Amino acid sequence: MPRARTPPCASTGSSTPQSKPQGTDEAKLLSDSRRIFMSRFADYELHDTKKYGESLAKQRDDLAGLMKEQGLLPADFDVRPSGA
């Protein structure tokens, strides 16, 4: 037997009228949401360049150093591009 469809809430058009936290200050919610968003995407900032996806030698060397410290690359592994 098919389930009955829940009618949308008349004021919002949503079938979940309680999806927004009740009794919380809007300014505090916005502030908290922005803080969480910025903390998650802080590592995606462009450093020393304006072209997204550009690979710089310093970035490559820093990443290789980190990978060598963690044992993901052998200590003597050469990370320079071939022909360099």
N, C-alpha and C positions, 0 to 999 in steps of 0.2 A: 504494500500500500504506500503511495507517495506521501512524503511529509508535507505538512501545510507550510506554506511560505510565510515568514514573519513579515508583516506589513512594515513599510518604512515609517520612521518617526515623522510626524506631521511637520514639526518645526525645522528639522535639519535634512530630511530626505534620507537619513541614514537608518539602517536597521539596528544599529547599536547606539541608542541615545546617550548611554553612560560611558562612551569611549573617552571622554575628556575628564580628567580628574576634577572632582567637585570640591568646592571650598578652598581652593588654592589661589594665591595671588598670581594674576597673569604676568606681571613684571618679573616675579621670581621664577615662574616656569620658563619664560623666555630667556632669562639670564642663565638658568641652569642648562637649558637646551643648547644655548650658544657655547657655553663652557665645554660641554661634552663633545659637541661637534668639532670645535677648534682643537681639543686635545687629541681627537682621533685622526685629524688630518694635518697635524703640525709637521709630520715627517715628509709630507708631499710638497713642501716649499721648494722653490727653485733657488739654488745657491750658485753664485758666480756665473749665472747665465740667464738669458731671457727666453731661450728656446726649450720648451718641454721635450724631454727625451734625449737631449744632447748629452753625450758621454764625454766627460772631461777626464784627463789623465789623473788629476787629484782624486776625483770620485772613485775611479777604477782602483787606484792604489790604496785608498782608504778601505774600500770594500774587500780587497784582496788581503790586506793586513788583518782585518777582522776575521775573515774566513780562515786564515792561517792560525790565528790565535785560538780559534775554536776547533782546530784540527780537521776542518773541512777541505783544506788544501795542504799539500805537502809544503814544508818550510822553504824548499828550494824551487817551488813552482814559479815560472816566469809569466807574469800577467800582461806583459807588454804585447800589443798587437804584432802579429807577424809582419815583418818589413820595417819595424821601428827600430 
